[in-house]
Amino acid sequence: MLSRTADHLFWMARYTERAENTARMLDVNYQTSLLPQSAAVSKVGWQGMLSISELMPAYNAKHGEVDPQRVMQFMVRDESNSSSIVSCLRAARENARAVRGSLTTEVWETQNQTWLEINRMLRSGDFERDPGQFFEWVKFRSHLSRGVTVGTMLIDEALHFMRLGTFLERADNTARLVDVKFHAVQSDFFGAASEKDQEYDFYHWSAILRSVSGFEIYRKVYRDVIKPERVADLLILRPDMPRSLHASLNEVVANLAWVASDQSSETARRAGRLRAELQYGQIEEILANGLHAFLTQFLDRVNDIGVRISRDFLIPA
């Protein structure tokens, strides 16, 4: 496959996944902002949202003070923000258009219809009327895109590069979400907390789990009250949790093996080593050594794998 074609397919999938993850993070912040809380606590949540995406400097330069409505506008419809939902869906559509001949009709029409529909919704004010419903729509279109891709594309290199893009992006976003949200909780992980703190923590952890469609999975797996260390275990080490770091790396390693070339052996080795550390890791060790340090190193290594995939197969950035 031509490097340029692989590059467009890879980034089409990454941008679609990024739009979904942005919608998920905005949705959890929007839902928690409706709970009784002080303005300071609410502000910390929205600052965390910008920190996850490394967009605080860009936001401050344009808007200054953190305000929920401005943050949502910046993250949804601001075309100057390359990580906004509208920018991601435009980039996904443009990458799809560039390799129209490598996609099935269903995949192309799904991408194109998503782009046309989001423009209509933003013009008509659907987002402002019901942000929650808008975020659900973005997630649904991403689910639809993945389903149509897997259901209609030939299982060849084109599909494997799309899957690589999807799961590298997912691993990156889940790690950022866990890192920022765990730091947002003021009470100690394992310390005694007041009844009010426990109630706040329940809603906080529930919101984090719901943002990755993990609330029902948590209940099914642990059958217990929500505990921070188990949330971390679910989102980092569980291979059967679809959006966990372990599950994402399983997909990256598998799809790398399908497209392997002579020059990609080191990339495959690094991805395999990272996957092995998740496979044989224990959450107690990770927490004892520092969750933030672990996730920071994980993000660096995922970024390194992404750069190496670009160098080995795609158009170098």
C-alpha positions as semicolon CSV with decimal commas, in nm:
position;residue;x (nm);y (nm);z (nm)
1;M;0,000;0,000;0,000
2;L;0,118;0,355;-0,078
3;S;0,242;0,545;0,227
4;R;0,016;0,838;0,142
5;T;-0,293;0,616;0,132
6;A;-0,201;0,448;0,462
7;D;-0,142;0,791;0,616
8;H;-0,490;0,918;0,520
9;L;-0,660;0,602;0,651
10;F;-0,463;0,612;0,977
11;W;-0,548;0,976;1,046
12;M;-0,911;0,943;0,934
13;A;-0,957;0,686;1,210
14;R;-0,757;0,886;1,468
15;Y;-0,959;1,203;1,412
16;T;-1,291;1,015;1,432
17;E;-1,183;0,857;1,762
18;R;-1,055;1,194;1,890
19;A;-1,390;1,359;1,819
20;E;-1,565;1,084;2,017
21;N;-1,324;1,111;2,310
22;T;-1,361;1,489;2,319
23;A;-1,740;1,446;2,326
24;R;-1,707;1,194;2,610
25;M;-1,490;1,425;2,822
26;L;-1,714;1,727;2,757
27;D;-2,022;1,523;2,841
28;V;-1,885;1,405;3,177
29;N;-1,788;1,763;3,267
30;Y;-2,126;1,894;3,158
31;Q;-2,314;1,629;3,358
32;T;-2,106;1,681;3,675
33;S;-2,145;2,058;3,643
34;L;-2,519;2,007;3,700
35;L;-2,449;1,860;4,047
36;P;-2,448;2,086;4,355
37;Q;-2,093;2,223;4,386
38;S;-1,901;2,545;4,436
39;A;-1,788;2,760;4,145
40;A;-1,425;2,681;4,234
41;V;-1,480;2,305;4,211
42;S;-1,664;2,346;3,881
43;K;-1,379;2,560;3,744
44;V;-1,122;2,292;3,835
45;G;-1,321;2,040;3,630
46;W;-1,319;2,260;3,319
47;Q;-0,951;2,341;3,364
48;G;-0,886;1,966;3,380
49;M;-1,075;1,924;3,054
50;L;-0,840;2,169;2,881
51;S;-0,535;2,015;3,049
52;I;-0,625;1,668;2,921
53;S;-0,600;1,798;2,565
54;E;-0,302;2,027;2,637
55;L;-0,510;2,324;2,523
56;M;-0,490;2,553;2,826
57;P;-0,240;2,797;2,664
58;A;-0,446;2,819;2,343
59;Y;-0,766;2,874;2,539
60;N;-0,613;3,137;2,767
61;A;-0,474;3,326;2,468
62;K;-0,818;3,347;2,312
63;H;-1,061;3,363;2,606
64;G;-0,866;3,426;2,926
65;E;-1,079;3,327;3,228
66;V;-1,209;2,969;3,228
67;D;-1,585;2,975;3,173
68;P;-1,794;2,659;3,110
69;Q;-1,979;2,802;2,809
70;R;-1,661;2,933;2,648
71;V;-1,479;2,604;2,707
72;M;-1,761;2,409;2,542
73;Q;-1,772;2,647;2,246
74;F;-1,392;2,626;2,216
75;M;-1,394;2,244;2,229
76;V;-1,696;2,192;2,002
77;R;-1,722;2,451;1,727
78;D;-1,401;2,658;1,725
79;E;-1,236;2,578;1,391
80;S;-0,913;2,746;1,499
81;N;-0,878;2,473;1,764
82;S;-0,748;2,166;1,579
83;S;-0,876;1,939;1,858
84;S;-1,234;2,070;1,859
85;I;-1,507;1,826;1,756
86;V;-1,587;2,015;1,435
87;S;-1,216;2,034;1,340
88;C;-1,167;1,661;1,405
89;L;-1,471;1,560;1,199
90;R;-1,366;1,791;0,916
91;A;-1,014;1,640;0,918
92;A;-1,159;1,287;0,924
93;R;-1,381;1,367;0,626
94;E;-1,098;1,529;0,429
95;N;-0,871;1,229;0,488
96;A;-1,154;0,998;0,378
97;R;-1,214;1,206;0,063
98;A;-0,845;1,184;-0,028
99;V;-0,862;0,801;-0,035
100;R;-1,221;0,762;-0,151
101;G;-1,120;0,475;-0,380
102;S;-0,979;0,273;-0,088
103;L;-1,304;0,292;0,111
104;T;-1,635;0,117;0,062
105;T;-1,930;0,335;-0,032
106;E;-2,080;0,284;0,314
107;V;-1,767;0,405;0,494
108;W;-1,735;0,716;0,277
109;E;-2,105;0,803;0,305
110;T;-2,091;0,766;0,685
111;Q;-1,798;1,010;0,710
112;N;-1,950;1,254;0,464
113;Q;-2,297;1,245;0,623
114;T;-2,146;1,305;0,967
115;W;-1,971;1,618;0,840
116;L;-2,281;1,751;0,666
117;E;-2,502;1,678;0,966
118;I;-2,276;1,844;1,227
119;N;-2,270;2,161;1,019
120;R;-2,651;2,161;1,005
121;M;-2,677;2,098;1,381
122;L;-2,435;2,376;1,473
123;R;-2,610;2,625;1,241
124;S;-2,953;2,542;1,385
125;G;-2,839;2,571;1,748
126;D;-2,894;2,204;1,840
127;F;-2,574;2,203;2,047
128;E;-2,675;2,502;2,261
129;R;-3,029;2,369;2,315
130;D;-2,917;2,029;2,445
131;P;-2,541;1,971;2,483
132;G;-2,592;1,624;2,629
133;Q;-2,793;1,508;2,328
134;F;-2,533;1,656;2,093
135;F;-2,249;1,468;2,265
136;E;-2,449;1,145;2,241
137;W;-2,489;1,208;1,867
138;V;-2,112;1,251;1,822
139;K;-2,048;0,923;2,007
140;F;-2,314;0,746;1,800
141;R;-2,160;0,864;1,472
142;S;-1,819;0,738;1,584
143;H;-1,969;0,401;1,680
144;L;-2,142;0,391;1,341
145;S;-1,819;0,473;1,159
146;R;-1,629;0,193;1,334
147;G;-1,911;-0,055;1,282
148;V;-1,945;0,022;0,911
149;T;-1,567;0,002;0,869
150;V;-1,539;-0,341;1,031
151;G;-1,859;-0,463;0,868
152;T;-1,788;-0,363;0,507
153;M;-1,413;-0,323;0,455
154;L;-1,192;-0,601;0,324
155;I;-0,969;-0,731;0,604
156;D;-0,644;-0,607;0,453
157;E;-0,379;-0,343;0,521
158;A;-0,627;-0,056;0,481
159;L;-0,839;-0,185;0,768
160;H;-0,534;-0,256;0,985
161;F;-0,403;0,101;0,947
162;M;-0,745;0,237;1,042
163;R;-0,752;0,012;1,350
164;L;-0,401;0,125;1,444
165;G;-0,513;0,488;1,433
166;T;-0,825;0,418;1,638
167;F;-0,656;0,232;1,922
168;L;-0,346;0,451;1,948
169;E;-0,577;0,749;1,988
170;R;-0,793;0,562;2,239
171;A;-0,493;0,459;2,451
172;D;-0,368;0,819;2,453
173;N;-0,705;0,967;2,551
174;T;-0,786;0,711;2,822
175;A;-0,445;0,766;2,984
176;R;-0,496;1,144;2,982
177;L;-0,846;1,110;3,128
178;V;-0,731;0,884;3,413
179;D;-0,432;1,105;3,491
180;V;-0,622;1,433;3,509
181;K;-0,935;1,301;3,679
182;F;-0,747;1,115;3,951
183;H;-0,562;1,436;4,033
184;A;-0,891;1,626;4,051
185;V;-1,008;1,429;4,355
186;Q;-0,904;1,611;4,670
187;S;-0,958;1,332;4,923
188;D;-0,690;1,070;4,970
189;F;-0,741;0,744;4,778
190;F;-0,743;0,526;5,083
191;G;-0,793;0,771;5,368
192;A;-1,105;0,815;5,576
193;A;-1,346;1,061;5,421
194;S;-1,652;1,238;5,552
195;E;-1,995;1,125;5,439
196;K;-2,017;1,433;5,215
197;D;-1,677;1,353;5,060
198;Q;-1,781;0,994;4,999
199;E;-2,100;1,110;4,830
200;Y;-1,903;1,352;4,609
201;D;-1,647;1,083;4,529
202;F;-1,923;0,842;4,426
203;Y;-2,058;1,089;4,170
204;H;-1,706;1,180;4,059
205;W;-1,597;0,821;3,996
206;S;-1,935;0,733;3,844
207;A;-1,891;1,022;3,599
208;I;-1,541;0,904;3,505
209;L;-1,668;0,551;3,445
210;R;-1,964;0,673;3,241
211;S;-1,730;0,885;3,027
212;V;-1,567;0,563;2,902
213;S;-1,890;0,356;2,905
214;G;-1,749;0,169;3,204
215;F;-2,008;0,217;3,480
216;E;-2,211;-0,096;3,404
217;I;-1,893;-0,292;3,334
218;Y;-1,755;-0,191;3,676
219;R;-2,072;-0,313;3,848
220;K;-2,057;-0,642;3,660
221;V;-1,686;-0,706;3,727
222;Y;-1,648;-0,590;4,090
223;R;-2,004;-0,602;4,230
224;D;-1,905;-0,351;4,498
225;V;-1,900;0,020;4,580
226;I;-1,686;0,230;4,350
227;K;-1,328;0,245;4,477
228;P;-1,055;0,455;4,311
229;E;-0,802;0,171;4,293
230;R;-1,055;-0,051;4,117
231;V;-1,145;0,226;3,872
232;A;-0,774;0,254;3,793
233;D;-0,744;-0,123;3,759
234;L;-1,041;-0,135;3,519
235;L;-0,922;0,150;3,297
236;I;-0,554;0,051;3,292
237;L;-0,504;-0,324;3,329
238;R;-0,829;-0,505;3,239
239;P;-0,793;-0,660;2,889
240;D;-1,170;-0,720;2,867
241;M;-1,260;-0,352;2,919
242;P;-1,289;-0,213;2,561
243;R;-1,144;0,131;2,636
244;S;-0,870;0,026;2,880
245;L;-0,502;0,083;2,811
246;H;-0,441;-0,293;2,804
247;A;-0,721;-0,361;2,552
248;S;-0,602;-0,073;2,331
249;L;-0,242;-0,200;2,329
250;N;-0,363;-0,552;2,247
251;E;-0,521;-0,410;1,930
252;V;-0,214;-0,200;1,845
253;V;0,019;-0,500;1,875
254;A;-0,213;-0,727;1,674
255;N;-0,258;-0,479;1,389
256;L;0,112;-0,395;1,382
257;A;0,182;-0,765;1,330
258;W;-0,050;-0,770;1,027
259;V;0,126;-0,481;0,853
260;A;0,481;-0,567;0,969
261;S;0,771;-0,483;0,740
262;D;1,149;-0,517;0,761
263;Q;1,192;-0,172;0,913
264;S;0,910;-0,201;1,171
265;S;1,060;-0,466;1,402
266;E;1,172;-0,211;1,663
267;T;0,828;-0,047;1,664
268;A;0,664;-0,386;1,716
269;R;0,912;-0,468;1,995
270;R;0,836;-0,146;2,183
271;A;0,462;-0,190;2,148
272;G;0,489;-0,553;2,259
273;R;0,698;-0,460;2,562
274;L;0,448;-0,192;2,668
275;R;0,162;-0,439;2,625
276;A;0,352;-0,700;2,833
277;E;0,395;-0,452;3,119
278;L;0,019;-0,396;3,121
279;Q;-0,048;-0,768;3,090
280;Y;0,164;-0,861;3,391
281;G;0,131;-0,540;3,593
282;Q;-0,054;-0,505;3,923
283;I;-0,248;-0,196;4,019
284;E;-0,102;-0,201;4,372
285;E;0,249;-0,166;4,230
286;I;0,144;0,113;3,994
287;L;-0,023;0,311;4,273
288;A;0,270;0,252;4,510
289;N;0,519;0,382;4,252
290;G;0,297;0,676;4,154
291;L;0,004;0,674;3,913
292;H;0,094;1,009;3,757
293;A;0,451;0,898;3,685
294;F;0,324;0,572;3,531
295;L;0,072;0,748;3,306
296;T;0,317;1,019;3,201
297;Q;0,565;0,753;3,095
298;F;0,286;0,559;2,921
299;L;0,186;0,867;2,719
300;D;0,548;0,927;2,618
301;R;0,581;0,567;2,501
302;V;0,251;0,569;2,310
303;N;0,356;0,891;2,139
304;D;0,691;0,730;2,052
305;I;0,508;0,430;1,898
306;G;0,291;0,668;1,695
307;V;0,597;0,856;1,566
308;R;0,764;0,527;1,476
309;I;0,455;0,403;1,291
310;S;0,460;0,727;1,090
311;R;0,830;0,680;1,013
312;D;0,796;0,310;0,924
313;F;0,478;0,317;0,718
314;L;0,330;0,664;0,667
315;I;0,430;1,010;0,557
316;P;0,669;1,133;0,830
317;A;0,529;1,429;1,024
